[in-house]
Amino acid sequence: MQKELQLRIVSGIVLAVVTLGATWAGGTVFQLLSVAIALLVYHEWSTITRLGERDFQGNAFGWLSQAVIAALILFDNAQLALLALAAFAVVGAIWVALRSGSWWLPGGIVYAGLTGISLSAIRGDSDIGLVAMFFIFAVVWGTDILAYFIGRAIGGPKLAPRISPGKTWSGAIGGAVSGVIAGVVVFLSHFSMDDVRIPLLALALSVASQIGDLFESYIKRRFGVKDSSRLIPGHGGVMDRVDGLVFACFAALLFVLVQVMAAGGQNAPMGAILLGP
């Protein structure tokens, strides 16, 4: 057990260094990280749901969709990547409907594709994109870490016993509070706060993060697997590590899109629209 814990700690440190280093560098470096995460997420998704066994051609189409979206991300065209994602998802849904295939195919296309798009779009090339990404990291990591410890310390009613028996309402609430505090601290280290929008945003992202965690737990329970893969020593797979992060990024991307549509279109970095200092 001690050796496994040591392995988990070392892997966690390496992951943190790589992630924070790429986030700090931004640009192509972070885009490459976003693409790598998205492709690995699709690999694990298709493996868990056995898409290759059920529908080889459909899964090949799924890989094609991820390759095209990855290329568009690397060419720094998030808008076209979103349009391509929507088109691939529709075609994937039609494919499944006509061939009585698995609906996990379009689900995987959207989940993995949106992972890469949202990560790269939030970070962008601007300084405020760096702050926005650190803000989301703080909310997600604060939520995840404190939810675990508070849940174990207090216990109480289960949050979703059929999906993830270990999670409690006390952990969920404690994690949300700590996520909000962590996000606010990151924001205040760069800007002044004039209203409650940032704490409310942090709360929404914390809730989204916990929903993402439950969503991945549901998929693993649905297909009877413990970890999404064994890619990361001591941690399982990439989906196991980024499930909360990607849902928080999905929520942030949705928030920005709503803001842009409400304002009739804004020509500003996503991070600036999200934090709006």
PyRosetta script that sets phi, psi and omega in degrees:
from pyrosetta import init, pose_from_sequence

init()
pose = pose_from_sequence("MQKELQLRIVSGIVLAVVTLGATWAGGTVFQLLSVAIALLVYHEWSTITRLGERDFQGNAFGWLSQAVIAALILFDNAQLALLALAAFAVVGAIWVALRSGSWWLPGGIVYAGLTGISLSAIRGDSDIGLVAMFFIFAVVWGTDILAYFIGRAIGGPKLAPRISPGKTWSGAIGGAVSGVIAGVVVFLSHFSMDDVRIPLLALALSVASQIGDLFESYIKRRFGVKDSSRLIPGHGGVMDRVDGLVFACFAALLFVLVQVMAAGGQNAPMGAILLGP")
pose.set_psi(1, -41.1)
pose.set_omega(1, -179.4)
pose.set_phi(2, -64.0)
pose.set_psi(2, -40.2)
pose.set_omega(2, 178.7)
pose.set_phi(3, -64.5)
pose.set_psi(3, -40.4)
pose.set_omega(3, 178.7)
pose.set_phi(4, -64.8)
pose.set_psi(4, -39.2)
pose.set_omega(4, 178.4)
pose.set_phi(5, -65.0)
pose.set_psi(5, -41.9)
pose.set_omega(5, 178.7)
pose.set_phi(6, -62.2)
pose.set_psi(6, -42.5)
pose.set_omega(6, 178.4)
pose.set_phi(7, -62.0)
pose.set_psi(7, -40.9)
pose.set_omega(7, 179.9)
pose.set_phi(8, -64.3)
pose.set_psi(8, -41.2)
pose.set_omega(8, -179.8)
pose.set_phi(9, -66.3)
pose.set_psi(9, -45.9)
pose.set_omega(9, -180.0)
pose.set_phi(10, -61.9)
pose.set_psi(10, -45.3)
pose.set_omega(10, 178.9)
pose.set_phi(11, -61.6)
pose.set_psi(11, -40.7)
pose.set_omega(11, 179.7)
pose.set_phi(12, -63.2)
pose.set_psi(12, -40.9)
pose.set_omega(12, 178.9)
pose.set_phi(13, -64.6)
pose.set_psi(13, -44.8)
pose.set_omega(13, 179.4)
pose.set_phi(14, -61.0)
pose.set_psi(14, -45.2)
pose.set_omega(14, 179.0)
pose.set_phi(15, -60.4)
pose.set_psi(15, -43.9)
pose.set_omega(15, -178.9)
pose.set_phi(16, -64.1)
pose.set_psi(16, -43.2)
pose.set_omega(16, -179.6)
pose.set_phi(17, -63.2)
pose.set_psi(17, -46.6)
pose.set_omega(17, -179.9)
pose.set_phi(18, -62.9)
pose.set_psi(18, -46.5)
pose.set_omega(18, -177.2)
pose.set_phi(19, -65.1)
pose.set_psi(19, -48.8)
pose.set_omega(19, -178.2)
pose.set_phi(20, -68.8)
pose.set_psi(20, -35.6)
pose.set_omega(20, 177.6)
pose.set_phi(21, -64.6)
pose.set_psi(21, -45.2)
pose.set_omega(21, 178.6)
pose.set_phi(22, -66.1)
pose.set_psi(22, -36.8)
pose.set_omega(22, 178.4)
pose.set_phi(23, -64.7)
pose.set_psi(23, -42.8)
pose.set_omega(23, 178.6)
pose.set_phi(24, -63.4)
pose.set_psi(24, -41.5)
pose.set_omega(24, -178.8)
pose.set_phi(25, -68.3)
pose.set_psi(25, -39.9)
pose.set_omega(25, -179.8)
pose.set_phi(26, 65.0)
pose.set_psi(26, -159.3)
pose.set_omega(26, 176.9)
pose.set_phi(27, 54.4)
pose.set_psi(27, -138.9)
pose.set_omega(27, -177.1)
pose.set_phi(28, -62.9)
pose.set_psi(28, -34.1)
pose.set_omega(28, -179.0)
pose.set_phi(29, -61.4)
pose.set_psi(29, -47.5)
pose.set_omega(29, -179.7)
pose.set_phi(30, -72.2)
pose.set_psi(30, -33.2)
pose.set_omega(30, 175.7)
pose.set_phi(31, -61.7)
pose.set_psi(31, -41.0)
pose.set_omega(31, 177.6)
pose.set_phi(32, -63.4)
pose.set_psi(32, -40.1)
pose.set_omega(32, 177.3)
pose.set_phi(33, -64.1)
pose.set_psi(33, -43.3)
pose.set_omega(33, 180.0)
pose.set_phi(34, -61.3)
pose.set_psi(34, -43.6)
pose.set_omega(34, 179.5)
pose.set_phi(35, -65.3)
pose.set_psi(35, -42.8)
pose.set_omega(35, 179.7)
pose.set_phi(36, -61.6)
pose.set_psi(36, -44.0)
pose.set_omega(36, 178.5)
pose.set_phi(37, -61.7)
pose.set_psi(37, -46.0)
pose.set_omega(37, -178.6)
pose.set_phi(38, -60.8)
pose.set_psi(38, -45.1)
pose.set_omega(38, -179.0)
pose.set_phi(39, -65.9)
pose.set_psi(39, -40.5)
pose.set_omega(39, 178.2)
pose.set_phi(40, -67.9)
pose.set_psi(40, -35.4)
pose.set_omega(40, 176.7)
pose.set_phi(41, -62.9)
pose.set_psi(41, -43.8)
pose.set_omega(41, 179.2)
pose.set_phi(42, -65.6)
pose.set_psi(42, -38.8)
pose.set_omega(42, 177.3)
pose.set_phi(43, -58.4)
pose.set_psi(43, -47.6)
pose.set_omega(43, -178.3)
pose.set_phi(44, -69.1)
pose.set_psi(44, -40.1)
pose.set_omega(44, 177.9)
pose.set_phi(45, -59.2)
pose.set_psi(45, -49.4)
pose.set_omega(45, -177.4)
pose.set_phi(46, -67.8)
pose.set_psi(46, -29.3)
pose.set_omega(46, 177.5)
pose.set_phi(47, -72.6)
pose.set_psi(47, -47.0)
pose.set_omega(47, -179.9)
pose.set_phi(48, -60.7)
pose.set_psi(48, -46.1)
pose.set_omega(48, -176.1)
pose.set_phi(49, -84.5)
pose.set_psi(49, -1.5)
pose.set_omega(49, 177.8)
pose.set_phi(50, 56.9)
pose.set_psi(50, 41.7)
pose.set_omega(50, -179.8)
pose.set_phi(51, -62.9)
pose.set_psi(51, -39.3)
pose.set_omega(51, -179.2)
pose.set_phi(52, -62.2)
pose.set_psi(52, -34.7)
pose.set_omega(52, 179.4)
pose.set_phi(53, -76.4)
pose.set_psi(53, -38.2)
pose.set_omega(53, -176.0)
pose.set_phi(54, -78.3)
pose.set_psi(54, -39.3)
pose.set_omega(54, -174.0)
pose.set_phi(55, -152.2)
pose.set_psi(55, 87.1)
pose.set_omega(55, -176.1)
pose.set_phi(56, -60.6)
pose.set_psi(56, -45.5)
pose.set_omega(56, -179.1)
pose.set_phi(57, -65.4)
pose.set_psi(57, -42.1)
pose.set_omega(57, 178.0)
pose.set_phi(58, -62.2)
pose.set_psi(58, -41.1)
pose.set_omega(58, 178.9)
pose.set_phi(59, -66.5)
pose.set_psi(59, -35.9)
pose.set_omega(59, 175.9)
pose.set_phi(60, -62.6)
pose.set_psi(60, -39.3)
pose.set_omega(60, 175.6)
pose.set_phi(61, -63.3)
pose.set_psi(61, -38.8)
pose.set_omega(61, 177.4)
pose.set_phi(62, -61.2)
pose.set_psi(62, -42.7)
pose.set_omega(62, 177.7)
pose.set_phi(63, -65.2)
pose.set_psi(63, -38.3)
pose.set_omega(63, 177.1)
pose.set_phi(64, -60.7)
pose.set_psi(64, -43.9)
pose.set_omega(64, 179.8)
pose.set_phi(65, -59.8)
pose.set_psi(65, -42.6)
pose.set_omega(65, -178.9)
pose.set_phi(66, -68.4)
pose.set_psi(66, -34.9)
pose.set_omega(66, 178.2)
pose.set_phi(67, -65.7)
pose.set_psi(67, -43.4)
pose.set_omega(67, 179.7)
pose.set_phi(68, -65.4)
pose.set_psi(68, -45.6)
pose.set_omega(68, 179.4)
pose.set_phi(69, -62.7)
pose.set_psi(69, -40.5)
pose.set_omega(69, 177.7)
pose.set_phi(70, -60.6)
pose.set_psi(70, -43.3)
pose.set_omega(70, 178.9)
pose.set_phi(71, -61.9)
pose.set_psi(71, -42.0)
pose.set_omega(71, 179.7)
pose.set_phi(72, -66.2)
pose.set_psi(72, -36.2)
pose.set_omega(72, 176.2)
pose.set_phi(73, -63.7)
pose.set_psi(73, -44.4)
pose.set_omega(73, -179.0)
pose.set_phi(74, -67.9)
pose.set_psi(74, -26.2)
pose.set_omega(74, 174.3)
pose.set_phi(75, -86.3)
pose.set_psi(75, 8.6)
pose.set_omega(75, 174.3)
pose.set_phi(76, 60.1)
pose.set_psi(76, 44.2)
pose.set_omega(76, 179.7)
pose.set_phi(77, -126.0)
pose.set_psi(77, 78.3)
pose.set_omega(77, -175.9)
pose.set_phi(78, -66.1)
pose.set_psi(78, -36.7)
pose.set_omega(78, -179.0)
pose.set_phi(79, -63.9)
pose.set_psi(79, -45.8)
pose.set_omega(79, 178.8)
pose.set_phi(80, -67.3)
pose.set_psi(80, -34.4)
pose.set_omega(80, 177.7)
pose.set_phi(81, -63.3)
pose.set_psi(81, -39.7)
pose.set_omega(81, 177.3)
pose.set_phi(82, -64.7)
pose.set_psi(82, -42.3)
pose.set_omega(82, 178.2)
pose.set_phi(83, -63.6)
pose.set_psi(83, -42.5)
pose.set_omega(83, 178.5)
pose.set_phi(84, -63.4)
pose.set_psi(84, -40.5)
pose.set_omega(84, 178.2)
pose.set_phi(85, -60.6)
pose.set_psi(85, -45.3)
pose.set_omega(85, 179.4)
pose.set_phi(86, -61.3)
pose.set_psi(86, -42.6)
pose.set_omega(86, -179.5)
pose.set_phi(87, -65.1)
pose.set_psi(87, -45.0)
pose.set_omega(87, 179.6)
pose.set_phi(88, -63.9)
pose.set_psi(88, -38.7)
pose.set_omega(88, 179.5)
pose.set_phi(89, -64.3)
pose.set_psi(89, -42.0)
pose.set_omega(89, 179.0)
pose.set_phi(90, -64.6)
pose.set_psi(90, -46.3)
pose.set_omega(90, 179.4)
pose.set_phi(91, -62.7)
pose.set_psi(91, -40.5)
pose.set_omega(91, 178.3)
pose.set_phi(92, -62.2)
pose.set_psi(92, -39.4)
pose.set_omega(92, 178.7)
pose.set_phi(93, -66.1)
pose.set_psi(93, -41.1)
pose.set_omega(93, 178.3)
pose.set_phi(94, -64.1)
pose.set_psi(94, -42.9)
pose.set_omega(94, 178.6)
pose.set_phi(95, -56.9)
pose.set_psi(95, -46.9)
pose.set_omega(95, -179.0)
pose.set_phi(96, -65.1)
pose.set_psi(96, -42.4)
pose.set_omega(96, -178.8)
pose.set_phi(97, -64.2)
pose.set_psi(97, -39.7)
pose.set_omega(97, -177.3)
pose.set_phi(98, -76.3)
pose.set_psi(98, -31.2)
pose.set_omega(98, -174.3)
pose.set_phi(99, -108.3)
pose.set_psi(99, 8.0)
pose.set_omega(99, -177.3)
pose.set_phi(100, 52.5)
pose.set_psi(100, 44.0)
pose.set_omega(100, -179.0)
pose.set_phi(101, -86.4)
pose.set_psi(101, -163.3)
pose.set_omega(101, -176.9)
pose.set_phi(102, -94.1)
pose.set_psi(102, 129.5)
pose.set_omega(102, 177.8)
pose.set_phi(103, -71.3)
pose.set_psi(103, -6.5)
pose.set_omega(103, 173.6)
pose.set_phi(104, -69.0)
pose.set_psi(104, -16.7)
pose.set_omega(104, 178.0)
pose.set_phi(105, -66.2)
pose.set_psi(105, -60.9)
pose.set_omega(105, 177.8)
pose.set_phi(106, -62.8)
pose.set_psi(106, -30.1)
pose.set_omega(106, 176.7)
pose.set_phi(107, -62.0)
pose.set_psi(107, -43.5)
pose.set_omega(107, 178.9)
pose.set_phi(108, -67.9)
pose.set_psi(108, -37.5)
pose.set_omega(108, 177.5)
pose.set_phi(109, -59.3)
pose.set_psi(109, -46.2)
pose.set_omega(109, -178.7)
pose.set_phi(110, -69.5)
pose.set_psi(110, -46.3)
pose.set_omega(110, -175.8)
pose.set_phi(111, -61.6)
pose.set_psi(111, -50.7)
pose.set_omega(111, -177.5)
pose.set_phi(112, -71.7)
pose.set_psi(112, -44.3)
pose.set_omega(112, -178.8)
pose.set_phi(113, -62.3)
pose.set_psi(113, -43.8)
pose.set_omega(113, -179.5)
pose.set_phi(114, -68.3)
pose.set_psi(114, -26.4)
pose.set_omega(114, 176.1)
pose.set_phi(115, -60.7)
pose.set_psi(115, -52.9)
pose.set_omega(115, -179.5)
pose.set_phi(116, -64.5)
pose.set_psi(116, -42.4)
pose.set_omega(116, -177.6)
pose.set_phi(117, -64.6)
pose.set_psi(117, -48.0)
pose.set_omega(117, -176.2)
pose.set_phi(118, -66.7)
pose.set_psi(118, -41.9)
pose.set_omega(118, 178.9)
pose.set_phi(119, -60.0)
pose.set_psi(119, -51.5)
pose.set_omega(119, -176.6)
pose.set_phi(120, -67.3)
pose.set_psi(120, -36.5)
pose.set_omega(120, -178.3)
pose.set_phi(121, -69.5)
pose.set_psi(121, -39.3)
pose.set_omega(121, 179.4)
pose.set_phi(122, -65.2)
pose.set_psi(122, -45.9)
pose.set_omega(122, -178.9)
pose.set_phi(123, -68.5)
pose.set_psi(123, -50.3)
pose.set_omega(123, 179.9)
pose.set_phi(124, 54.4)
pose.set_psi(124, -153.0)
pose.set_omega(124, -179.8)
pose.set_phi(125, -112.9)
pose.set_psi(125, -2.6)
pose.set_omega(125, -173.8)
pose.set_phi(126, -90.3)
pose.set_psi(126, 160.7)
pose.set_omega(126, 177.3)
pose.set_phi(127, -64.7)
pose.set_psi(127, -37.3)
pose.set_omega(127, -179.4)
pose.set_phi(128, -70.2)
pose.set_psi(128, -24.5)
pose.set_omega(128, 173.3)
pose.set_phi(129, -64.9)
pose.set_psi(129, -36.3)
pose.set_omega(129, 176.0)
pose.set_phi(130, -63.3)
pose.set_psi(130, -44.7)
pose.set_omega(130, 179.2)
pose.set_phi(131, -63.8)
pose.set_psi(131, -43.1)
pose.set_omega(131, -179.7)
pose.set_phi(132, -61.0)
pose.set_psi(132, -40.5)
pose.set_omega(132, -179.6)
pose.set_phi(133, -68.5)
pose.set_psi(133, -41.7)
pose.set_omega(133, 176.7)
pose.set_phi(134, -64.6)
pose.set_psi(134, -35.5)
pose.set_omega(134, 177.1)
pose.set_phi(135, -60.4)
pose.set_psi(135, -46.5)
pose.set_omega(135, -179.8)
pose.set_phi(136, -67.6)
pose.set_psi(136, -41.8)
pose.set_omega(136, 176.2)
pose.set_phi(137, -56.5)
pose.set_psi(137, -46.4)
pose.set_omega(137, -177.5)
pose.set_phi(138, -61.1)
pose.set_psi(138, -44.4)
pose.set_omega(138, 179.6)
pose.set_phi(139, -62.8)
pose.set_psi(139, -48.9)
pose.set_omega(139, -175.7)
pose.set_phi(140, -67.7)
pose.set_psi(140, -48.0)
pose.set_omega(140, -178.0)
pose.set_phi(141, -68.8)
pose.set_psi(141, -39.1)
pose.set_omega(141, 176.7)
pose.set_phi(142, -61.8)
pose.set_psi(142, -42.4)
pose.set_omega(142, 178.2)
pose.set_phi(143, -62.9)
pose.set_psi(143, -49.5)
pose.set_omega(143, -174.5)
pose.set_phi(144, -63.6)
pose.set_psi(144, -47.6)
pose.set_omega(144, -175.5)
pose.set_phi(145, -68.1)
pose.set_psi(145, -49.7)
pose.set_omega(145, -176.6)
pose.set_phi(146, -72.3)
pose.set_psi(146, -30.8)
pose.set_omega(146, 176.8)
pose.set_phi(147, -61.1)
pose.set_psi(147, -39.8)
pose.set_omega(147, -179.9)
pose.set_phi(148, -64.4)
pose.set_psi(148, -51.4)
pose.set_omega(148, -174.9)
pose.set_phi(149, -71.7)
pose.set_psi(149, -41.2)
pose.set_omega(149, 179.6)
pose.set_phi(150, -67.5)
pose.set_psi(150, -40.4)
pose.set_omega(150, 178.0)
pose.set_phi(151, -60.8)
pose.set_psi(151, -41.1)
pose.set_omega(151, 179.7)
pose.set_phi(152, -71.3)
pose.set_psi(152, -35.0)
pose.set_omega(152, -176.9)
pose.set_phi(153, -75.6)
pose.set_psi(153, -41.0)
pose.set_omega(153, -174.8)
pose.set_phi(154, -97.1)
pose.set_psi(154, -41.9)
pose.set_omega(154, -177.8)
pose.set_phi(155, 70.4)
pose.set_psi(155, -144.4)
pose.set_omega(155, 179.2)
pose.set_phi(156, 102.8)
pose.set_psi(156, -163.5)
pose.set_omega(156, -177.1)
pose.set_phi(157, -57.6)
pose.set_psi(157, 144.6)
pose.set_omega(157, -179.9)
pose.set_phi(158, -76.9)
pose.set_psi(158, 145.1)
pose.set_omega(158, -179.7)
pose.set_phi(159, -76.1)
pose.set_psi(159, -49.9)
pose.set_omega(159, -180.0)
pose.set_phi(160, -149.8)
pose.set_psi(160, 76.2)
pose.set_omega(160, -171.6)
pose.set_phi(161, -59.3)
pose.set_psi(161, -29.9)
pose.set_omega(161, -179.4)
pose.set_phi(162, -76.4)
pose.set_psi(162, -20.8)
pose.set_omega(162, -177.3)
pose.set_phi(163, -101.4)
pose.set_psi(163, -49.7)
pose.set_omega(163, -177.6)
pose.set_phi(164, -143.0)
pose.set_psi(164, 90.6)
pose.set_omega(164, -172.8)
pose.set_phi(165, -59.5)
pose.set_psi(165, -21.6)
pose.set_omega(165, -176.7)
pose.set_phi(166, -80.8)
pose.set_psi(166, -15.6)
pose.set_omega(166, -175.3)
pose.set_phi(167, -87.5)
pose.set_psi(167, 138.0)
pose.set_omega(167, -178.7)
pose.set_phi(168, -121.8)
pose.set_psi(168, 162.4)
pose.set_omega(168, 175.8)
pose.set_phi(169, -64.8)
pose.set_psi(169, -35.5)
pose.set_omega(169, 178.7)
pose.set_phi(170, -63.3)
pose.set_psi(170, -41.4)
pose.set_omega(170, 177.3)
pose.set_phi(171, -65.7)
pose.set_psi(171, -40.7)
pose.set_omega(171, -179.9)
pose.set_phi(172, -63.5)
pose.set_psi(172, -45.0)
pose.set_omega(172, -179.4)
pose.set_phi(173, -69.3)
pose.set_psi(173, -44.8)
pose.set_omega(173, 178.1)
pose.set_phi(174, -62.4)
pose.set_psi(174, -39.7)
pose.set_omega(174, 177.8)
pose.set_phi(175, -64.3)
pose.set_psi(175, -40.1)
pose.set_omega(175, 179.4)
pose.set_phi(176, -63.9)
pose.set_psi(176, -43.6)
pose.set_omega(176, 179.2)
pose.set_phi(177, -62.2)
pose.set_psi(177, -46.1)
pose.set_omega(177, -179.5)
pose.set_phi(178, -67.8)
pose.set_psi(178, -34.9)
pose.set_omega(178, 177.0)
pose.set_phi(179, -63.8)
pose.set_psi(179, -41.6)
pose.set_omega(179, 177.6)
pose.set_phi(180, -63.5)
pose.set_psi(180, -45.2)
pose.set_omega(180, -179.9)
pose.set_phi(181, -61.5)
pose.set_psi(181, -45.3)
pose.set_omega(181, -179.5)
pose.set_phi(182, -62.5)
pose.set_psi(182, -43.3)
pose.set_omega(182, 179.0)
pose.set_phi(183, -64.0)
pose.set_psi(183, -42.9)
pose.set_omega(183, 179.7)
pose.set_phi(184, -63.5)
pose.set_psi(184, -39.3)
pose.set_omega(184, 178.6)
pose.set_phi(185, -61.4)
pose.set_psi(185, -44.8)
pose.set_omega(185, 178.4)
pose.set_phi(186, -63.0)
pose.set_psi(186, -43.8)
pose.set_omega(186, -179.7)
pose.set_phi(187, -62.5)
pose.set_psi(187, -46.5)
pose.set_omega(187, -177.5)
pose.set_phi(188, -68.6)
pose.set_psi(188, -19.0)
pose.set_omega(188, 177.0)
pose.set_phi(189, -73.5)
pose.set_psi(189, -10.3)
pose.set_omega(189, 180.0)
pose.set_phi(190, -124.8)
pose.set_psi(190, -30.6)
pose.set_omega(190, -175.5)
pose.set_phi(191, -135.2)
pose.set_psi(191, 166.1)
pose.set_omega(191, 171.2)
pose.set_phi(192, -94.9)
pose.set_psi(192, 153.8)
pose.set_omega(192, -176.1)
pose.set_phi(193, -113.9)
pose.set_psi(193, 125.1)
pose.set_omega(193, -177.1)
pose.set_phi(194, -105.3)
pose.set_psi(194, -14.2)
pose.set_omega(194, -179.3)
pose.set_phi(195, -147.4)
pose.set_psi(195, -171.2)
pose.set_omega(195, -175.5)
pose.set_phi(196, -95.4)
pose.set_psi(196, 9.6)
pose.set_omega(196, -176.2)
pose.set_phi(197, -61.4)
pose.set_psi(197, -42.9)
pose.set_omega(197, -176.7)
pose.set_phi(198, -66.4)
pose.set_psi(198, -46.5)
pose.set_omega(198, 174.9)
pose.set_phi(199, -59.3)
pose.set_psi(199, -38.6)
pose.set_omega(199, 178.7)
pose.set_phi(200, -67.1)
pose.set_psi(200, -38.9)
pose.set_omega(200, 176.7)
pose.set_phi(201, -62.9)
pose.set_psi(201, -44.7)
pose.set_omega(201, 178.9)
pose.set_phi(202, -61.0)
pose.set_psi(202, -40.0)
pose.set_omega(202, 178.8)
pose.set_phi(203, -63.3)
pose.set_psi(203, -44.4)
pose.set_omega(203, 179.6)
pose.set_phi(204, -62.2)
pose.set_psi(204, -41.8)
pose.set_omega(204, 179.8)
pose.set_phi(205, -68.8)
pose.set_psi(205, -34.8)
pose.set_omega(205, 177.3)
pose.set_phi(206, -64.6)
pose.set_psi(206, -44.6)
pose.set_omega(206, 177.6)
pose.set_phi(207, -62.3)
pose.set_psi(207, -43.5)
pose.set_omega(207, 178.3)
pose.set_phi(208, -60.6)
pose.set_psi(208, -39.6)
pose.set_omega(208, 178.9)
pose.set_phi(209, -61.2)
pose.set_psi(209, -43.4)
pose.set_omega(209, -179.6)
pose.set_phi(210, -70.2)
pose.set_psi(210, -33.3)
pose.set_omega(210, 174.7)
pose.set_phi(211, -64.6)
pose.set_psi(211, -40.2)
pose.set_omega(211, 177.9)
pose.set_phi(212, -62.2)
pose.set_psi(212, -38.8)
pose.set_omega(212, 177.5)
pose.set_phi(213, -63.2)
pose.set_psi(213, -45.1)
pose.set_omega(213, 179.0)
pose.set_phi(214, -66.0)
pose.set_psi(214, -36.7)
pose.set_omega(214, -179.8)
pose.set_phi(215, -62.2)
pose.set_psi(215, -44.9)
pose.set_omega(215, 179.8)
pose.set_phi(216, -68.0)
pose.set_psi(216, -36.6)
pose.set_omega(216, 176.8)
pose.set_phi(217, -61.6)
pose.set_psi(217, -39.4)
pose.set_omega(217, 177.9)
pose.set_phi(218, -61.8)
pose.set_psi(218, -45.0)
pose.set_omega(218, -179.4)
pose.set_phi(219, -61.8)
pose.set_psi(219, -45.6)
pose.set_omega(219, -178.8)
pose.set_phi(220, -64.9)
pose.set_psi(220, -41.1)
pose.set_omega(220, 177.9)
pose.set_phi(221, -66.4)
pose.set_psi(221, -37.9)
pose.set_omega(221, -179.4)
pose.set_phi(222, -60.6)
pose.set_psi(222, -36.4)
pose.set_omega(222, -176.3)
pose.set_phi(223, -107.7)
pose.set_psi(223, 7.1)
pose.set_omega(223, 173.0)
pose.set_phi(224, 67.4)
pose.set_psi(224, 39.9)
pose.set_omega(224, 177.1)
pose.set_phi(225, -119.0)
pose.set_psi(225, 150.7)
pose.set_omega(225, -178.3)
pose.set_phi(226, -86.9)
pose.set_psi(226, -46.2)
pose.set_omega(226, 179.6)
pose.set_phi(227, -124.1)
pose.set_psi(227, 154.9)
pose.set_omega(227, 180.0)
pose.set_phi(228, -68.0)
pose.set_psi(228, -26.9)
pose.set_omega(228, 173.1)
pose.set_phi(229, -170.7)
pose.set_psi(229, -172.5)
pose.set_omega(229, 175.9)
pose.set_phi(230, -117.1)
pose.set_psi(230, 28.2)
pose.set_omega(230, -174.4)
pose.set_phi(231, -66.6)
pose.set_psi(231, -37.8)
pose.set_omega(231, -175.7)
pose.set_phi(232, -106.7)
pose.set_psi(232, 111.7)
pose.set_omega(232, -177.6)
pose.set_phi(233, -54.5)
pose.set_psi(233, 125.8)
pose.set_omega(233, 177.4)
pose.set_phi(234, 82.5)
pose.set_psi(234, -8.1)
pose.set_omega(234, -175.9)
pose.set_phi(235, -122.2)
pose.set_psi(235, -18.1)
pose.set_omega(235, -175.7)
pose.set_phi(236, 97.2)
pose.set_psi(236, -128.6)
pose.set_omega(236, -176.5)
pose.set_phi(237, -111.2)
pose.set_psi(237, -178.9)
pose.set_omega(237, -179.9)
pose.set_phi(238, -65.6)
pose.set_psi(238, -42.8)
pose.set_omega(238, 178.5)
pose.set_phi(239, -59.5)
pose.set_psi(239, -34.2)
pose.set_omega(239, 178.4)
pose.set_phi(240, -64.3)
pose.set_psi(240, -29.1)
pose.set_omega(240, -177.0)
pose.set_phi(241, -92.1)
pose.set_psi(241, -27.9)
pose.set_omega(241, -172.4)
pose.set_phi(242, -113.2)
pose.set_psi(242, 6.9)
pose.set_omega(242, -175.7)
pose.set_phi(243, -57.0)
pose.set_psi(243, -45.8)
pose.set_omega(243, 178.4)
pose.set_phi(244, -70.8)
pose.set_psi(244, -39.6)
pose.set_omega(244, -178.6)
pose.set_phi(245, -61.9)
pose.set_psi(245, -44.8)
pose.set_omega(245, -175.6)
pose.set_phi(246, -68.1)
pose.set_psi(246, -36.4)
pose.set_omega(246, 177.9)
pose.set_phi(247, -69.3)
pose.set_psi(247, -34.9)
pose.set_omega(247, 175.4)
pose.set_phi(248, -65.1)
pose.set_psi(248, -39.3)
pose.set_omega(248, 177.6)
pose.set_phi(249, -68.8)
pose.set_psi(249, -37.0)
pose.set_omega(249, 175.0)
pose.set_phi(250, -58.9)
pose.set_psi(250, -46.5)
pose.set_omega(250, -178.9)
pose.set_phi(251, -63.5)
pose.set_psi(251, -40.6)
pose.set_omega(251, 179.0)
pose.set_phi(252, -64.5)
pose.set_psi(252, -42.4)
pose.set_omega(252, 178.5)
pose.set_phi(253, -63.3)
pose.set_psi(253, -42.3)
pose.set_omega(253, 178.2)
pose.set_phi(254, -62.9)
pose.set_psi(254, -42.3)
pose.set_omega(254, 178.5)
pose.set_phi(255, -59.2)
pose.set_psi(255, -44.4)
pose.set_omega(255, -179.4)
pose.set_phi(256, -66.4)
pose.set_psi(256, -43.5)
pose.set_omega(256, 179.5)
pose.set_phi(257, -60.5)
pose.set_psi(257, -40.7)
pose.set_omega(257, 177.5)
pose.set_phi(258, -64.2)
pose.set_psi(258, -42.4)
pose.set_omega(258, 178.2)
pose.set_phi(259, -61.3)
pose.set_psi(259, -43.3)
pose.set_omega(259, -178.9)
pose.set_phi(260, -64.9)
pose.set_psi(260, -45.2)
pose.set_omega(260, -179.9)
pose.set_phi(261, -65.8)
pose.set_psi(261, -38.3)
pose.set_omega(261, 179.5)
pose.set_phi(262, -65.9)
pose.set_psi(262, -31.8)
pose.set_omega(262, -179.1)
pose.set_phi(263, -91.5)
pose.set_psi(263, 2.5)
pose.set_omega(263, -179.6)
pose.set_phi(264, 73.8)
pose.set_psi(264, 23.8)
pose.set_omega(264, 178.4)
pose.set_phi(265, 101.1)
pose.set_psi(265, 126.9)
pose.set_omega(265, 178.6)
pose.set_phi(266, -128.9)
pose.set_psi(266, 133.5)
pose.set_omega(266, 177.9)
pose.set_phi(267, -99.0)
pose.set_psi(267, 75.5)
pose.set_omega(267, -177.5)
pose.set_phi(268, -145.2)
pose.set_psi(268, 155.1)
pose.set_omega(268, 177.0)
pose.set_phi(269, -59.7)
pose.set_psi(269, 149.1)
pose.set_omega(269, -177.6)
pose.set_phi(270, -59.9)
pose.set_psi(270, -38.6)
pose.set_omega(270, 179.9)
pose.set_phi(271, -60.7)
pose.set_psi(271, -38.2)
pose.set_omega(271, 179.4)
pose.set_phi(272, -67.4)
pose.set_psi(272, -39.7)
pose.set_omega(272, 178.6)
pose.set_phi(273, -68.7)
pose.set_psi(273, -37.7)
pose.set_omega(273, -178.0)
pose.set_phi(274, -67.1)
pose.set_psi(274, -49.9)
pose.set_omega(274, -176.1)
pose.set_phi(275, -88.2)
pose.set_psi(275, -31.7)
pose.set_omega(275, 175.2)
pose.set_phi(276, 48.1)
pose.set_psi(276, 50.0)
pose.set_omega(276, 179.0)
pose.set_phi(277, -70.6)
pose.dump_pdb("model.pdb")
